[in-house]
Amino acid sequence: MNKDEYAPLRTYISNFINITDEAWSLHRQALTVKNLRRGDFLLREGSVCDHVSFINRGSFRIYTIIDGQEVTNYFFFENSYVTDYESFLTRKTSSDNIVALEDSEILQLNYDSVQMLYEKVPAWQKFGRLMAEHVYIQAVERTKSLQYNSSEALYLKIMEEQPQIIERVPQQYIASYMGIQPESLSRIRKRLMTEVKKS
């Protein structure tokens, strides 16, 4: 991997904490580069999530199987972490699956390396806490969106705040994420297109 390809991760971390060259060097040495093809699994249900992964390129979907149906929980894109934080933190088996939606490149940090960084550099403890808070806020906002918005309002919110979902994710997964059937999503899209043409 070219040295510059680590730059997005360092920039991302710098949005949360001030990081010294020494602390960054320790972190970088612990990273493992991994490439996945579209359809490859980063995590399967029933296994313990042993990594946090920063997405350099590509996208992922996290889903749970309920009554034989795939229920999409979230999407992850470049310049963000993808993991099952609950399984990673508790060391319990995951009920989720994480699969690559596109050919992807990630930088992985395993559980033992995270603990090592926490012990050696206090700044990494702060980063871990801030990331946990960030993930919690995301989960709360998603729950509120699903509870308090109509399907059409939710779709418009996704278009405005997460356009990469509309542009890069197959429609059936978007519908699952919204908690509706693909046919309902098609009707919403057609209705919105009609309104745009009228205006």
N, C-alpha and C positions, 0 to 999 in steps of 0.2 A: 504494500500500500504506500502511495506517495505521502510524504509528511504533511502536505497541505490538506489532505483529506481528513485529518484529525481536527482541522481548524473549526468546522461547524460545531463540534462537540464542545470545544473550549469556549467558543463564543456563547453557546447556550448556557454553559455553567456560569460564565461571567455575568449573566443576567440575574443570577441568584446570589453569588458570593464573589468576593475578591479572591483571586487565586494566584499564588506565587508560582514562579517557574519550577521551583523544587516540588511543590505539591502537585502541580500538573504532571511533571515528569514521573512521579510515583504512580499517579493514576494511569497515565498512558502506558506504562510498562505492564500494567495489569490487564489491559484490554486485549481481547481476541477479535480478529476480523472474521466475519462469517458471511457467506453469500448464499442466498436462497432463491430458488426458482419459484415462479408463480404456482401456487398450490402446495408448496412445501409447508410443513408444520413447524412452528417455532416451539409450540407447547401442545401437548395432548392431555385431555382430561384423564385423571387418575394418576398423573405424575406430579412430582413436586417441582415447582418453578425455581430453578437454581440460578437464573441470570436476570439482570436488567440489561436491556439492549437499546442502544441509541441508533435511530434509523438515519443512515447517511443517504440512502437512496431507496425508493420504493414505498410500499404501503402494506398494512396488515389489517385483518379483521379479527376481533375477539368475539366468540360466540359460545353459548351454552346449549346443550341438547335437552329440551324439556318435552316430555311425552312424545319422543321420537322426532320432534321438530327442532330445527336450528333457530335459536333466538339470538340475533345480533345485539351485542352490548355496546360496541364502540369500534371506531376506526382510528388508525394511527398512520401518520405520514412523516415525511422527512423532517428532520430537526426536532424530534420528540422521542421520548422513551416509550418502549412497549414492553410490558411484562404483566404478570398476574401478581400485583403487590401483596394481596392477602396471602397467597401461597408462599411467596418469597419471604415474607416477614414471619409467618407462623411456622413454616417448614411442614405444612400439611399439604396433602394432595389437592390438586386443583380440580374444580368442576368445569373449567373453561378450556376452550381450544383457541389457539392463536395461529392463524394461517396467513401466508403471504398472498396478497391480492395481485402483486406484480413481482417481477424479478427485483430482488432487494439486496442491499448491502447494509450490514449492521456492525456495530462495535459492541461487543459483549463484555460484561463485568460479572464474574460469578460471586456467589454469596460469601465465600471465604475472603475474596479480595475486598469486597465491600467492608467486611468487619475489620480487615487489616487496615484499610484506609481510615476508618473511624478511630482506631486505636492510635495511629501514628500522627494524624493531622486533624486537629479539632475542627478546622474549617469544613472538613468532609462530613462531620456530624451535623453541622448547621445545614449543609446542603441536603443531607438526607431528611432532616426535619422539614425543610422548606418544600422539598419534593412531595413528601407525604401530605402536607397541607394542600399543595397544588392539586394532587390527585383527589383528595377529599372534596375540594371545592368543585372540581369538574363533575364528580359523581352526583353531588347535590344539585348542581345546575341542570344536569341531564334529567334527573328525577323530576324536578320542578317543571321543566319544559314538557315532559310527557304528561304530567298531571294537569297542568293549567293551560295548555295551548290546544286549540283544535288541530286536526291533522294538517289542514292547509296552512295555518299559522306556523306550525312546527316546520313544515317544508320551506316556507318563506324564511324562517329563522336560519335554517341550515344553509339555504342559498346565500344569505347575507353574511353569516359568520363562518361557515365552513364550506365554501364553494368547491373545494377539492373533492368533497364527498359526491356532489352532483356530477362533477366532471370525470371522476375516475372510478367510481364504485358502481357495479352492476345494479340495476333497478331493484331486483328481488332482495338484495341485501339492504338497500336503503329502506324498502318497505318493512322489512323485518326489524330494522333499527327503530323505525317510527311506530312499530306495533300495529301495522295495518297490512292488508293483503295487497299484492302487486297490482291487482285490478283497481283498487281504490287509489293507489298512487298514480296510476295511469290517468284516471279521471281528474285528479287534482292537477296534474301536469297539463292536460288538455284544456282545462278550464282557465288556468293561468295564461297559457299561450293565447287563448281566445281573447282574454282581457287585454293582453299586450297588443294584439293586432287591432283591437277596437280603439285603443288609445293612440 
